[in-house]
Structure formats: structure tokens, C-alpha cells
Amino acid sequence: MSFFSSILSKLGIGSAEAAEVETPVANQASTGFAPAAAAISEVDVVTKLEGMAASHPEKLNWKTSIVDMLKLLGLDSSLTIRKELAVELGCPADKMGDSAQMNIWLHKTVLQKLAQNGGNIPKELLD
């Protein structure tokens, strides 16, 4: 399992509930119609993360820090893991040599990938 998959899993993206919503779409060909509720299940990432942050002992700024986001999700936030995640997500080589640039790229990319995979991310966090 990829590290990004771990992030998706912690947020409930791609979970059993989403699979149940997608199942009618798979059956669409056999029934000849598309059910109204066949849309991909969307997870409100901000609400989930803010809820986790409210009960977390540390004050974490997940909206701007990949380290804080990973800590909040209960995942390893070490530089080694962040580098592995950056490689997994296709970080440009010029950013890999500077951990600050890599972290900024990684935070933005993780949010974008969450949105692409069914996470509801506000536009202001994606810019």
C-alpha cells in the first residue's frame, strides 16, 4: 500500500461507504438506467481534519503544513517518509533538494490529490 493510500484511508476516502455508493453505477449497464444517487461519495476533508485538530493535544496547522497534517492523521511525518511521499507523488527534482520547497509542494499536491480522489477541499486551500 502506498503512503498516499494511508492518507486516503485515514480520511475515509475510498472506504466501504464510497464503494457502496459506486456499486449502482457498475450495475447501470445491466439495468439500463443510472440511479440518481450514483455520484461518487465526497468526503468533507476540512471538517474531518478540524474535528481531529480540536481533540489533538498539540496545536497543529494542517492547512499550511504537511508535517502537521501527517501528525494530525497519526502518520509518520519524518523527513524520510515525506521524501518517499514526494517521490510517490512525482515531486520535481529541483524541489527535492530543498526540504522547505519540497514540503510546500507536497502539502499543495496532497490537497489536490485528495480533491481528485473524492475529498471536498475548498478552492482557497488548492490555490
C-alpha positions as CSV (number, residue, x, y, z in Angstrom):
1,M,0.0,0.0,0.0
2,S,1.3,3.4,-0.9
3,F,1.8,6.1,1.7
4,F,-0.7,8.3,-0.1
5,S,-3.2,5.4,0.3
6,S,-2.7,5.6,4.0
7,I,-3.7,9.3,4.0
8,L,-6.8,8.5,2.0
9,S,-7.7,5.7,4.4
10,K,-7.3,7.9,7.5
11,L,-9.7,10.3,5.9
12,G,-12.2,7.7,4.9
13,I,-11.7,8.4,1.2
14,G,-12.2,5.3,-0.9
15,S,-13.7,3.5,2.1
16,A,-16.5,0.9,2.1
17,E,-19.2,3.7,2.2
18,A,-17.8,5.1,-1.1
19,A,-17.8,1.7,-2.6
20,E,-21.4,1.2,-1.7
21,V,-22.3,4.4,-3.5
22,E,-20.4,3.4,-6.6
23,T,-21.8,-0.1,-6.9
24,P,-25.1,1.1,-8.5
25,V,-23.0,2.7,-11.3
26,A,-21.4,-0.7,-12.0
27,N,-24.9,-2.2,-12.3
28,Q,-26.0,0.5,-14.6
29,A,-25.3,-1.4,-17.8
30,S,-27.4,-4.4,-16.7
31,T,-30.4,-2.3,-15.6
32,G,-30.3,0.3,-18.3
33,F,-30.6,3.3,-16.1
34,A,-28.4,5.4,-13.8
35,P,-29.7,5.9,-10.3
36,A,-29.9,9.4,-9.0
37,A,-27.6,8.7,-6.1
38,A,-24.8,7.3,-8.3
39,A,-22.4,10.2,-7.7
40,I,-19.1,9.5,-6.1
41,S,-19.2,9.9,-2.4
42,E,-17.4,13.1,-1.3
43,V,-15.6,13.4,2.0
44,D,-15.5,16.7,3.8
45,V,-11.8,16.8,4.5
46,V,-11.8,20.2,6.2
47,T,-14.5,19.1,8.7
48,K,-12.7,15.8,9.4
49,L,-9.3,17.5,9.9
50,E,-10.7,20.3,12.0
51,G,-12.5,17.7,14.2
52,M,-9.3,15.8,14.7
53,A,-7.4,19.1,15.4
54,A,-9.9,20.1,18.1
55,S,-9.2,17.0,20.1
56,H,-5.4,16.8,19.4
57,P,-3.1,17.7,22.3
58,E,-0.8,19.8,20.0
59,K,-1.9,22.9,18.1
60,L,-1.4,21.8,14.5
61,N,-1.6,24.0,11.5
62,W,-2.6,21.3,8.9
63,K,-3.9,24.0,6.4
64,T,-0.3,25.1,5.6
65,S,2.0,22.3,7.0
66,I,2.4,18.8,5.6
67,V,4.2,17.8,8.8
68,D,1.2,19.0,10.9
69,M,-1.3,17.3,8.6
70,L,0.5,14.0,8.8
71,K,0.8,14.3,12.6
72,L,-2.9,15.0,12.8
73,L,-3.6,11.9,10.8
74,G,-1.4,9.9,13.2
75,L,1.0,9.1,10.4
76,D,4.8,9.3,10.4
77,S,5.9,12.8,9.5
78,S,9.7,12.2,9.3
79,L,11.7,13.7,6.5
80,T,12.4,10.2,5.2
81,I,8.7,9.5,4.9
82,R,7.9,12.9,3.4
83,K,10.7,12.4,0.8
84,E,9.2,9.0,-0.1
85,L,5.7,10.6,-0.4
86,A,7.2,13.3,-2.6
87,V,8.7,10.7,-4.9
88,E,5.5,8.8,-4.9
89,L,3.5,11.9,-6.0
90,G,6.1,13.0,-8.6
91,C,7.8,15.9,-6.9
92,P,10.1,17.8,-9.4
93,A,13.8,17.0,-8.8
94,D,14.7,20.7,-8.2
95,K,12.3,20.8,-5.1
96,M,13.6,17.5,-3.6
97,G,17.0,19.1,-2.7
98,D,15.3,21.8,-0.5
99,S,13.1,20.4,2.2
100,A,11.2,23.6,2.6
101,Q,10.3,23.8,-1.1
102,M,9.5,20.1,-1.1
103,N,7.2,20.4,1.9
104,I,5.3,23.3,0.3
105,W,4.9,21.4,-3.0
106,L,4.0,18.2,-1.0
107,H,1.3,20.0,1.0
108,K,-0.3,21.5,-2.1
109,T,-0.1,18.3,-4.0
110,V,-1.6,16.2,-1.2
111,L,-4.6,18.5,-1.0
112,Q,-5.0,18.4,-4.8
113,K,-4.8,14.6,-4.9
114,L,-7.3,14.4,-2.0
115,A,-9.7,16.5,-4.1
116,Q,-9.1,14.3,-7.2
117,N,-10.0,11.2,-5.1
118,G,-13.3,12.4,-3.6
119,G,-12.2,14.8,-0.9
120,N,-14.1,18.1,-0.7
121,I,-11.3,20.7,-0.5
122,P,-12.2,24.4,-0.6
123,K,-10.7,26.3,-3.5
124,E,-8.7,28.6,-1.2
125,L,-6.7,25.6,0.0
126,L,-6.0,24.5,-3.5
127,D,-4.6,27.8,-4.8
